[in-house]
Each structure stands twice: as C-alpha cells, then as structure tokens.
Amino acid sequence: MAKEIVKKSTKKVKNKYYEAVGRRKTSSARVRIWEEKAPKFVINDKDYIVYLSGEKLAMSAAAPLRKTKTLEKFSVSAKVKGGGITGQTEAVRHGLARALVSYDPEFRTTLKKSGYLKRDPRKVERKKPGLKKARRAPQWSKR
C-alpha cells in the first residue's frame, strides 16, 4: 500500500485580487486590483505617475477608479508590454476598467457610458507596395 503524504500549506492567503487584460494598438496590459488600506498604483514596478511621466497620462490611466469613486479603495499593479507610452496608458485604463467590472458588475454601466470598456480597434495601417506610406502615392507628373 502506498502512503499518501498530505502537506498543508503554511502560506497565508493574501487578499484576493481581480485580474484583467487591457489592449490598445500594439500594447497589452495585465492589471490586478485588490482592496487595501494603504492603496498604491504601480505600473511595471514603478509608481504610475513616474512611469507615465506626466499628470495628463496618469489621470487617464486612473480614470476608471475616479469614475467609480474607488481611488482610495484599491491597490493596482499593472504589467505593460509593447507600443508607446500613450498606447500603454490606454491599455492600462482598459484593463483597469475590466478588472473593476469583475470586482463589481454594477460598475459596468458607469464605465460603459464613459467608453472605458470598449477596446479601441484603431491600429497603424500597413504600407502598400508602390506607395510611399499606407496611402501616400508618389507625386504624379503629366510630362
């Protein structure tokens, strides 16, 4: 007879977190939120205001928290890859809005009206052969 060894976990379970993925252009952000008494907002292990290098982009990233009046309630951690700073900001905003909806489905109507739950489908159009850019044709000369 084989003996079964049951090992109990000695780790304490930390606060439950809610996770969502947000995307914009070529950026994608994995956002986690959890309730905490001293909330912090971190993107790629840096404070979000430092990482986004400006108040305007930082306000945009935290907009779903402001809209739902939960800025002082949640800690936010985001890992972002790809794209530029604006695309990353909007990817974080999209992921944060989705995570808030998974926390409380009643936030959905508020966030949907603001447009934070919609993934912005606009991407850079590819360059076509025979053209200088995506749509810019070479200058035409009659003679």
BAFI-3210 file (N, C-alpha, C; in Angstrom, 3 decimals, decimal comma, padded with zeros to 6 digits):
// residues 143
n [1|2|3|4|5|6|7|8|9|10|11|12|13|14|15|16|17|18|19|20|21|22|23|24|25|26|27|28|29|30|31|32|33|34|35|36|37|38|39|40|41|42|43|44|45|46|47|48|49|50|51|52|53|54|55|56|57|58|59|60|61|62|63|64|65|66|67|68|69|70|71|72|73|74|75|76|77|78|79|80|81|82|83|84|85|86|87|88|89|90|91|92|93|94|95|96|97|98|99|100|101|102|103|104|105|106|107|108|109|110|111|112|113|114|115|116|117|118|119|120|121|122|123|124|125|126|127|128|129|130|131|132|133|134|135|136|137|138|139|140|141|142|143]
n.u [000,824|000,505|001,632|-000,016|001,047|000,132|000,480|000,174|-000,468|001,611|001,600|-000,031|-003,077|-003,120|-004,789|-007,545|-007,269|-008,319|-008,157|-007,412|-007,107|-005,975|-006,012|-004,465|-003,747|-000,603|-000,030|-000,269|-001,765|-001,551|-003,581|-003,976|-006,115|-006,722|-008,245|-007,104|-005,750|-003,840|-003,631|-001,871|-000,564|000,892|002,918|004,644|006,466|007,024|006,035|002,942|002,721|005,357|006,168|004,452|005,207|004,001|001,239|-001,150|-001,331|-001,237|-003,603|-005,409|-004,937|-005,816|-008,465|-010,819|-010,963|-011,433|-013,906|-015,589|-015,369|-013,464|-010,823|-009,306|-009,601|-008,597|-005,596|-003,390|-001,784|000,130|001,322|002,902|003,369|004,874|004,266|003,802|003,996|001,456|-000,301|000,182|-000,772|-003,536|-004,086|-003,690|-005,763|-007,990|-007,707|-007,899|-010,520|-011,921|-011,142|-012,313|-015,009|-015,132|-014,816|-017,069|-020,043|-021,907|-020,561|-020,355|-022,236|-021,601|-018,899|-019,126|-020,619|-018,733|-016,945|-014,796|-014,714|-014,656|-012,627|-010,299|-010,188|-008,451|-005,535|-002,181|-002,104|-000,990|001,875|001,512|002,515|004,214|003,397|004,310|003,772|001,182|-001,077|-000,149|000,669|003,241|004,304|002,509|003,283|002,479|004,035]
n.v [-001,187|002,196|005,121|008,118|011,351|014,172|017,472|020,375|023,704|026,297|028,906|032,012|033,052|035,835|038,988|038,653|039,031|040,766|040,232|041,453|041,869|044,461|046,133|048,083|049,420|048,225|047,574|045,770|045,186|043,690|043,766|043,978|044,197|044,880|045,065|047,371|048,930|050,950|052,163|051,671|052,505|050,906|050,577|048,373|047,906|050,502|053,685|054,930|057,601|058,355|056,439|056,961|059,486|062,123|064,224|064,277|061,841|060,077|060,718|059,836|057,063|056,365|056,956|055,169|054,422|056,885|057,507|055,565|056,167|054,885|055,289|055,519|053,024|050,712|048,862|048,881|046,970|046,774|045,201|046,047|045,751|046,407|048,760|052,385|055,097|056,334|054,413|052,379|053,584|053,764|051,071|050,176|051,597|050,390|047,708|048,092|049,037|046,747|044,964|046,180|045,785|043,017|042,828|044,219|043,957|046,035|048,336|048,357|049,785|052,488|052,621|051,813|053,832|055,850|054,874|053,242|050,489|049,599|048,239|049,990|049,806|050,896|050,777|051,111|051,505|049,253|049,568|049,859|048,165|050,024|052,455|055,355|055,573|054,298|055,244|057,303|058,275|058,282|061,442|062,622|063,204|064,834|065,422]
n.w [000,000|-000,853|000,708|001,344|001,280|002,817|002,494|004,211|003,371|004,410|003,900|004,245|002,877|000,866|000,301|-001,913|-005,396|-008,376|-011,784|-015,065|-018,637|-020,672|-023,828|-026,445|-029,563|-030,201|-027,647|-024,576|-021,446|-018,283|-015,636|-012,160|-009,365|-005,919|-002,694|-000,263|002,657|002,540|-000,336|-003,451|-006,698|-009,245|-012,094|-014,067|-011,915|-011,051|-009,698|-010,869|-011,773|-012,153|-014,057|-016,256|-016,827|-016,500|-015,633|-017,114|-018,609|-016,455|-015,118|-017,024|-017,028|-014,461|-014,577|-014,630|-011,905|-010,665|-011,807|-010,735|-008,117|-006,434|-005,904|-003,557|-002,506|-003,777|-004,495|-007,229|-009,664|-012,542|-015,478|-018,353|-021,856|-025,026|-027,761|-027,543|-025,141|-024,874|-025,930|-024,086|-021,770|-022,318|-022,590|-019,977|-018,747|-019,981|-019,095|-016,326|-016,058|-016,880|-014,851|-012,621|-013,238|-013,048|-010,334|-009,268|-010,807|-011,058|-011,669|-014,358|-016,018|-015,523|-016,345|-018,977|-020,194|-020,162|-021,960|-021,367|-021,381|-023,939|-026,410|-028,152|-031,548|-033,426|-035,366|-036,664|-040,101|-042,625|-044,828|-048,329|-051,373|-053,918|-053,018|-051,037|-048,313|-046,169|-047,580|-049,117|-052,284|-054,836|-056,203|-059,004|-062,366|-065,331|-067,563]
ca.u [000,000|001,258|001,243|-000,267|001,581|-000,658|001,236|-000,664|000,208|001,894|001,438|-001,338|-003,628|-003,220|-006,051|-007,920|-007,150|-009,100|-007,221|-007,975|-006,158|-006,408|-005,183|-004,622|-002,732|000,223|000,246|-001,186|-001,512|-002,188|-003,869|-004,529|-006,563|-007,142|-008,577|-006,024|-005,935|-002,926|-003,560|-000,801|-000,791|002,211|002,996|005,988|007,240|007,292|004,841|002,321|002,998|006,741|006,231|003,747|005,906|003,138|-000,042|-002,251|-001,403|-001,545|-005,041|-006,104|-004,805|-006,587|-009,829|-011,886|-011,049|-012,076|-015,297|-016,342|-015,083|-012,769|-009,393|-008,674|-010,001|-007,872|-004,222|-003,363|-000,495|-000,013|002,496|002,589|004,357|004,620|003,706|004,352|003,509|000,019|-000,964|000,295|-001,683|-004,912|-004,186|-003,867|-007,115|-008,923|-007,578|-008,397|-011,983|-012,385|-010,930|-013,342|-016,280|-015,091|-014,992|-018,464|-020,734|-022,700|-019,720|-020,370|-022,988|-020,836|-017,689|-019,500|-021,009|-017,503|-016,198|-013,579|-014,767|-014,514|-011,251|-010,156|-009,647|-007,593|-004,126|-001,478|-002,365|000,260|002,325|001,196|003,551|004,003|003,085|005,367|003,303|-000,015|-001,963|000,524|001,204|004,282|003,771|002,261|003,658|001,944|005,170]
ca.v [000,000|003,446|006,132|009,448|012,413|015,391|018,602|021,560|024,954|027,154|030,292|032,621|033,597|037,286|039,491|038,180|040,072|040,632|040,452|041,621|042,273|045,586|046,272|049,261|049,369|047,027|047,462|044,967|045,375|042,766|044,621|043,319|045,113|044,270|046,043|047,572|050,140|051,971|051,794|052,181|052,271|050,608|050,053|047,805|048,098|051,921|054,467|055,217|058,977|058,340|055,625|057,620|060,767|063,281|064,213|064,031|060,403|059,419|060,922|058,978|055,672|056,174|057,450|054,267|054,484|058,157|057,457|054,701|056,680|053,838|055,598|055,272|051,709|049,618|048,896|048,460|046,558|046,520|044,857|046,519|045,444|046,819|050,057|053,606|055,490|056,605|053,117|051,673|054,239|053,367|049,639|050,085|052,087|049,355|046,576|048,519|049,064|045,356|044,383|046,745|045,122|041,666|043,007|044,572|044,136|047,266|049,389|048,209|050,857|053,727|052,550|051,665|055,164|056,624|054,288|052,594|049,038|049,317|048,167|050,862|048,921|051,580|050,421|051,710|050,796|048,789|050,202|049,066|048,252|051,067|053,711|055,798|055,203|053,470|055,775|058,371|057,832|059,173|062,585|062,303|064,265|064,558|065,476]
ca.w [000,000|-000,929|001,685|000,800|002,115|002,655|003,018|004,345|003,003|005,552|003,479|004,456|001,645|000,897|-000,230|-003,232|-006,401|-009,599|-012,880|-016,406|-019,660|-021,497|-025,019|-027,295|-030,630|-030,013|-026,212|-023,774|-020,022|-017,344|-014,485|-010,973|-008,307|-004,664|-001,653|000,684|003,459|002,010|-001,755|-004,309|-008,123|-009,769|-013,460|-014,288|-010,678|-010,790|-009,423|-012,163|-012,209|-012,637|-015,283|-017,346|-017,000|-016,688|-014,926|-018,037|-018,872|-015,180|-014,884|-017,981|-016,584|-013,233|-014,807|-014,166|-010,439|-010,332|-012,248|-009,812|-006,770|-005,689|-005,985|-002,252|-002,023|-004,415|-004,956|-008,626|-010,193|-013,975|-016,283|-019,699|-022,887|-026,399|-028,096|-026,971|-023,818|-024,928|-026,093|-022,811|-020,833|-022,629|-022,303|-018,518|-018,462|-020,422|-018,181|-015,018|-016,150|-016,919|-013,518|-011,742|-013,560|-012,474|-008,893|-009,021|-012,095|-011,110|-012,249|-015,815|-016,687|-015,393|-017,158|-020,379|-020,666|-020,349|-023,071|-020,893|-021,578|-025,368|-026,878|-029,312|-032,580|-034,399|-035,408|-037,792|-041,351|-043,210|-046,055|-049,514|-052,405|-054,922|-052,339|-050,132|-046,981|-046,277|-048,620|-049,860|-053,566|-055,354|-056,930|-060,396|-063,299|-066,669|-068,510]
c.u [000,871|000,720|001,030|000,265|000,793|000,109|000,318|000,163|000,397|001,742|000,037|-001,812|-003,761|-004,566|-006,299|-007,792|-008,020|-008,191|-007,952|-006,868|-006,764|-005,468|-005,488|-003,461|-001,900|000,584|-000,743|-000,763|-002,261|-002,334|-004,483|-004,942|-006,930|-007,385|-007,432|-006,232|-005,048|-002,717|-002,373|-001,101|000,589|002,092|004,439|006,942|007,691|005,977|004,260|002,580|004,421|006,823|005,591|004,257|004,995|001,792|-001,198|-002,424|-001,763|-003,030|-005,863|-006,076|-005,682|-008,051|-010,936|-012,061|-011,744|-013,573|-016,156|-016,125|-014,414|-011,253|-008,662|-008,974|-009,098|-006,397|-004,212|-001,934|-000,693|001,333|002,129|003,728|003,906|004,104|004,426|003,658|001,997|-000,775|-000,935|-000,650|-003,112|-005,132|-004,404|-005,279|-008,162|-008,900|-008,127|-009,923|-012,548|-012,239|-011,967|-014,700|-016,287|-015,230|-016,462|-019,170|-021,587|-021,897|-019,821|-021,070|-022,217|-019,639|-018,002|-019,898|-019,783|-016,647|-014,930|-013,575|-014,585|-013,041|-011,158|-009,487|-008,659|-006,133|-003,492|-001,717|-001,040|000,592|002,030|002,309|003,200|003,659|004,228|005,046|002,059|-000,929|-001,295|001,164|002,332|003,654|003,658|002,612|003,161|003,068|006,479]
c.v [001,256|004,438|007,456|010,471|013,674|016,524|019,817|022,798|025,819|028,638|030,782|033,204|035,101|037,691|038,966|039,337|039,745|041,049|040,596|042,075|043,413|045,730|047,566|049,291|048,103|046,820|046,509|045,072|044,322|043,525|043,788|044,389|044,303|045,371|046,127|048,895|051,280|051,683|052,416|051,778|052,121|050,054|049,630|048,121|049,533|052,595|054,954|056,627|059,076|057,603|056,337|059,029|061,940|063,103|063,838|062,535|059,630|059,546|059,995|057,513|055,382|056,587|056,481|054,268|055,767|058,097|056,633|055,096|055,628|054,067|055,277|053,878|050,584|049,921|048,311|048,106|046,202|046,173|045,175|046,181|046,036|048,231|051,224|053,955|055,740|055,311|052,313|052,258|053,780|051,870|049,410|050,514|051,032|048,154|046,884|048,541|047,648|044,678|044,901|046,092|043,698|041,713|043,270|044,852|045,400|048,451|049,418|049,376|052,176|053,734|052,450|053,016|056,023|056,083|053,567|051,087|048,647|049,299|048,984|050,078|049,583|051,167|051,111|050,850|050,408|049,545|049,271|049,209|049,303|052,415|054,073|055,452|054,347|053,920|056,807|057,818|058,765|060,300|062,244|063,494|063,908|064,520|065,418]
c.w [000,000|000,098|000,977|001,780|001,806|003,320|003,041|004,018|004,245|005,193|003,798|003,141|001,799|000,335|-001,635|-004,219|-007,608|-010,746|-014,200|-017,350|-020,459|-022,672|-025,750|-028,275|-030,453|-028,542|-025,555|-022,311|-019,217|-016,028|-013,363|-009,974|-007,073|-003,649|-000,657|001,421|002,979|000,519|-002,481|-005,753|-008,764|-011,188|-013,702|-013,129|-010,426|-010,459|-010,749|-012,667|-012,766|-013,973|-016,470|-017,616|-017,332|-016,037|-015,853|-018,320|-017,597|-014,844|-015,790|-017,533|-015,369|-013,382|-014,371|-012,641|-009,994|-010,655|-011,278|-008,348|-005,874|-005,680|-004,686|-001,699|-002,534|-004,621|-006,354|-009,003|-011,658|-014,586|-017,722|-020,642|-024,207|-026,550|-027,456|-025,674|-023,811|-025,070|-024,807|-021,776|-021,066|-022,427|-020,801|-018,139|-018,829|-019,472|-016,794|-014,999|-016,152|-015,559|-012,528|-011,986|-013,005|-010,956|-008,557|-010,352|-012,187|-011,660|-013,771|-016,518|-016,661|-016,334|-018,651|-020,983|-020,956|-021,488|-022,654|-021,115|-023,043|-025,724|-028,155|-030,444|-033,538|-034,243|-036,599|-039,019|-041,999|-044,489|-047,231|-050,557|-053,464|-054,326|-051,391|-048,672|-047,163|-047,419|-049,527|-051,123|-053,993|-056,160|-058,402|-061,267|-064,683|-067,699|-067,786]
res [m|a|k|e|i|v|k|k|s|t|k|k|v|k|n|k|y|y|e|a|v|g|r|r|k|t|s|s|a|r|v|r|i|w|e|e|k|a|p|k|f|v|i|n|d|k|d|y|i|v|y|l|s|g|e|k|l|a|m|s|a|a|a|p|l|r|k|t|k|t|l|e|k|f|s|v|s|a|k|v|k|g|g|g|i|t|g|q|t|e|a|v|r|h|g|l|a|r|a|l|v|s|y|d|p|e|f|r|t|t|l|k|k|s|g|y|l|k|r|d|p|r|k|v|e|r|k|k|p|g|l|k|k|a|r|r|a|p|q|w|s|k|r]
***
